[in-house]
Amino acid sequence: MAKGFVEELVDNVIEKDDEQTTFRVPSKRENLVLRVDNDLLSKFSNGNAKLEKMLRNLLRNRSAKNKREVININKRNYKIFL
C-alpha cells in the first residue's frame, strides 16, 4: 500500500528537540524544510487533512526562483498557512 503525503513527511524527520520538529517535505521541485512547534504538531496529528492542505498550498505557491526554503510554523503564524 502506498504511503500518503503526511506519512512521508513524518518519516522525513531531520531534527527533533524539545520545542520544534524539523521535517524535509517530499517534493521533487525544491528542497523545502519545515519547522513546526511540537504543541502545534499534536494539533495537526488530530486532523491530518489540515496539515496536508497547508503543505500542498506551500508547494503550490512557491516561487520559481527558490530552490531551497525553510519555513517556521509557530503558534503566532500557523493560521496564515491554513
C-alpha positions as CSV (number, residue, x, y, z in Angstrom):
1,M,0.0,0.0,0.0
2,A,1.3,3.4,-0.9
3,K,2.1,5.9,1.8
4,G,0.2,9.1,2.0
5,F,1.7,12.6,1.8
6,V,1.6,13.2,5.6
7,E,3.1,9.7,6.3
8,E,6.0,10.5,4.1
9,L,6.5,13.8,5.9
10,V,6.5,12.1,9.3
11,D,9.1,9.7,8.0
12,N,11.4,12.5,6.9
13,V,12.2,14.0,10.4
14,I,15.6,15.7,10.2
15,E,15.9,17.0,13.7
16,K,13.7,16.9,16.8
17,D,14.2,18.8,20.1
18,D,12.0,20.0,23.0
19,E,10.4,22.9,21.1
20,Q,10.5,22.1,17.4
21,T,10.5,19.3,14.9
22,T,12.2,19.8,11.6
23,F,10.9,17.9,8.5
24,R,12.0,17.6,4.9
25,V,9.0,17.9,2.7
26,P,8.8,15.3,-0.1
27,S,9.0,17.4,-3.2
28,K,10.7,16.9,-6.5
29,R,10.8,20.6,-7.4
30,E,12.6,22.1,-4.4
31,N,14.3,21.4,-1.1
32,L,11.7,22.5,1.4
33,V,12.4,22.3,5.1
34,L,9.5,22.8,7.6
35,R,10.0,23.6,11.3
36,V,6.9,23.1,13.4
37,D,6.4,23.7,17.1
38,N,5.7,20.5,18.9
39,D,2.5,21.7,20.5
40,L,1.1,22.5,17.0
41,L,2.2,19.1,15.8
42,S,-0.1,17.4,18.2
43,K,-2.9,19.7,17.0
44,F,-2.1,18.7,13.4
45,S,-1.9,15.0,14.2
46,N,-5.6,15.0,15.1
47,G,-6.6,16.2,11.7
48,N,-4.1,15.3,9.0
49,A,-6.2,17.0,6.4
50,K,-5.3,20.4,7.8
51,L,-1.6,19.6,7.7
52,E,-1.8,18.2,4.2
53,K,-3.8,21.2,2.9
54,M,-1.2,23.6,4.4
55,L,1.7,21.7,2.8
56,R,0.0,21.5,-0.6
57,N,-0.6,25.3,-0.5
58,L,3.0,25.9,0.3
59,L,4.3,23.8,-2.5
60,R,1.8,25.3,-5.0
61,N,2.5,28.9,-4.1
62,R,6.3,28.6,-4.2
63,S,8.5,31.0,-6.2
64,A,10.1,29.5,-9.3
65,K,13.5,31.0,-8.3
66,N,13.6,29.4,-4.9
67,K,15.3,26.0,-4.8
68,R,15.7,25.8,-1.0
69,E,13.4,27.3,1.6
70,V,13.0,26.9,5.4
71,I,9.5,27.7,6.8
72,N,8.9,28.1,10.5
73,I,5.4,27.5,11.8
74,N,4.6,28.5,15.3
75,K,1.6,29.5,17.4
76,R,1.6,33.0,16.0
77,N,1.6,32.3,12.3
78,Y,0.1,28.9,11.7
79,K,-3.3,30.2,10.8
80,I,-1.8,32.1,7.9
81,F,-0.8,28.8,6.2
82,L,-4.2,27.3,6.5
